[in-house]
Amino acid sequence: MHEGDAGARTAVFNVSLSKPSSAWVSVSYASASANASANKPGDYTGKTGTLTFAPGTTSSSVKVVVNADTSFEGDENFNVTLSGASGATITDATGVGTIVDDD
């Protein structure tokens, strides 16, 4: 995603179950810096929480705010990692977000 020069954008990480469950499913998530900064003011706003899937649903998303700036920094990365699943098994625990520098 391009960072832009002003304002903020939202990076969306889609999380899905391989098949619907007849019971509630939950999984914790947390963002973490690779080479992007979550400090204020930072490249993105760090986020943690829990996704909950109602019986029969198979998708949800984690939304992370990416902050614009006018500094030349090169492309930067951050991760969203899943952990602590209840009612499911995690097969791909990490998503990588790339902030494309456009300055």
N, C-alpha and C positions, 0 to 999 in steps of 0.2 A: 504494500500500500504506500502511496506517495504521502509524505508528511504534510505538504502544503506550507504556506508562509504565515498563515494566521488561523486562529480558531483550533478546532479539534476534529478528529475523525474517529470512527469506531472500527476496530478490527474485530471480526466475528470468527470465533472458533466453533465449528459445528461438532457436536458430540452425539453419537448415535449408538443405539443398541442393535445387535445383529438380528434380533427378532423380538417381537413384543413379549413382555412378561405378564403373567397373571397377577403378580405382586408388585408392590412399590419397589423401585430401585433408586439408590442414591449414590453419588460419587462426589468427593471433595475435589476442588481445583485451586490452583495457586499460580499466579504469574511469577516469573523470575527473570532477572536480567541475564542476557548473554553478554552483549557489549552495549546495549541500550541502557539508559539510566531511568530508574523509577523515582529518583529523588525529585523534590519539588524545587524549582520547576524542572521537570524531567521530560524525557522523550515519550514516556507513556505513564499512565497512572496505574500503579500496582493494584492487584485485585485478588481476593481470596473468597471462597464461598463453597456452597454445596448445590449441586444440581439434583433435582428430584424428578423422577419419571413416574407418572401415574400408570397404573396397569393399562396395558394396551398401547401406550405411546412409545415411540422409538427414537425421537430426536429432541434435542434442546441445544442451547448455545451459550457460550461464554462471550461477553462483549467487553473489550478492553479499549479504553480511551487513549488515542495517540495524539500527542500535542504537537502542533505546528511550531516551526521556528524558521529563522532566516540564516542560521549558522551552517557553514559548510562542515559536515561531519562524516561524510561517507554513509553508506548503508549501515543500519544497526539492527540487531536482532534481540528478541525476547521470547520467552517460552511460556506456555500454559501447560501445566502438568496435572494429570489426574491421579488420584490416590484414594485409598480407603473405600473402595466400592462395596456396597451392601446389596446383595441380590443379583450381582453380575460379576463378570471377570473382565478386567481391563486388558485389552490386547494391544493397544497403541496408546501409551501413557502421555506422550509429549507432542504438542503442536508448536511449531515455530512461526513466529510473526516477524516479518522483515519490514522495517521502516525504510523506504527508499528515499534517500536524500535528493531533494530537487532544487537545491540552492547552487 
